[in-house]
Structure formats: C-alpha cells, structure tokens
Amino acid sequence: MAKIKPSKGSPYARILGVGGYRPTRVVPNEVILETIDSSDEWIRSRSGIETRHWANDEETVAAMSVEASGKAIADAGITAGQIGAVVVSTVSHFKQTPAVATEIADKLGTNKAAAFDISAGCAGFGYGLTLAKGMVVEGSAEYVLVIGVERLSDLTDLEDRATAFLFGDGAGAVVVGPSEEPAIGPTVWGSEGDKSETIKQTVPWTEYDSAGKFPAITQEGQAVFRWAVFEMAKVAKEALDAAGITAEELDVFIPHQANERIIDSMVKTLKLPQSVTVARDVRTTGNTSAASIPLAMERLLATGEAKSGDTALVIGFGAGLVYAATVVTLP
C-alpha cells in the first residue's frame, strides 16, 4: 500500500501585514435621524456610534477588498504573486456564484491563487484566520490573504429604529504566512443555531419580489446583547487559556465592533487591566461585520495605540449565532 507523502508547511503561522479601506463618504448620526424617531444622544449612549462610512457605486465589495489587500500585502513585504490562497468573508456580495474572492485574486495579480468566500457573519474574520493558519502550517499555501469586507448599507432598513444606526461599510485584510514561533493561538469557535432567529435577513432572496421590500438585517437587540456579554466573555477566556495567556499578560483586546456597550461589558467581565488597549473603532466606523476586527487592528497600529509584537485577543460573534476567538501576535 502506497504511503502519502507528508505536507511540508511551516511549523507555525503568523499575521505578517494588515490593511484597511473605509469608504470616502462619512455618515453622521444626523443623517440616520432623517428616517427614524431617535436622537444623537440615544444612538451614542446605546451603541457608542458617532459616524459610519457608506460606500458609493464604485466602492464595491471587490474594489474595497482590492484596496485593503494591496495595503496588507505591502505591509507584509511580499508580492501578490506569492499569495497562494485568498479567503473572503462577507454576507453582502449578492452574487451567489462565482465567489468574489476569485475576482479579487485576479485583480491583485496573484498567480492563480486558490480563492473562495465564506459566510460566517461577524465571526467571519476569525474563521478565515483559522483556515489560513491551517493552510500555512499544512503547506498548501505559503502566504494566505484573509479579507473581511461588507457593504451593509445595502442591507440596512433605514426605517428600523433598532438597527438603522448600526451598520457601516469597509474592508480589512491580513496576510498570514510562516513563522518560527507560535503567533496565532488555538481558535475557540462554534455555533448556536437554536438562536439563529436573533440576527437574520428579513426575507430570503427568493421572496424578495413577493415581499415588495429589499431584504435587510434585523436583530433582537436585548437577546443579542445578553448573549454577547455573558457567553462571549466565556469564549474569550477560553481562548486566553488555550493560548496560555493571562489577562494580565495581554496587550490589546480587539473584539468585534458591534456596540461599545458590549465591548465595555466584556472588558469588565474579563477583568482586563487598564494597561490593555481596547479597540473602539465602532465609534467612527460602525458595525462592519466581518470587516470590523481587521479594520480595528489596522487603526490601532496606524495610530500607535498598539505596536508590532503586541499580544492581542480577537473575538468575533454574530448571526448564526457563530463565534470565533483566538490570541495573535500583531504584525
């Protein structure tokens, strides 16, 4: 019986570069208040959001991804031709097939890189990062591009008082490559499908014509808040334990930028010391689902609030309900 030759990958993987793209249009809360009965103070107190970015016709899912990816590739110090796989997490690319990842891989000038999309909502970046780590260690790709990208303005019901102010657009990307030491910890991930009704698309695409209204994202705010605060804090702690890191040893906390109240509550529940830098990109970027963690990571590094080599806990959670948490060394 023939034996399969073992893969020749790297002993470990790490994030080598990060890039982000935010659409040029900045939308303040005042614009949201044109279609819902609320106030700027209420929106800020409930979510922490002051502004968000909305894409124009030219800022497509692919276009934003190419911009963010170009920055990540340059930051990693490699060329697009060295990318062996492109993984795109999005829920707002409206073509079922082909995957937008194939278009992005071509526009970047990769050398026929493997390319595919995943749909894991706000946990999508964590899912993609885990897949990328596996590819690098297994040896099927030396460098993997992971992209989180959304045009959630296309899926926002501007008359829904509970969600109209939440969502923004943008793309974040990282390059994952070989490492001589552990730099991406074990992933704690999972799903709770019994709670899938708490965040969902209002109607499936097949019912769009009969519904008479474009599908939008809706959620049960209080149920999501309770789940995120109590259950996701446990998942975050599991990820720290799996990586052998204590809260006191952590440098940076980058949770999904869903809501600043959720972020504050998680910080309190995890008992993170004041020395830990906490990402609060939600204030000016809003909730960008799969793009929120890489966008927040990029901003922290660009502003100097975090630095290369810092140890960061990242956790995403959302529709499904799905979640993914891991500890990484920042590029």
Disulfide bonds with the S-S distance in Angstrom:
none
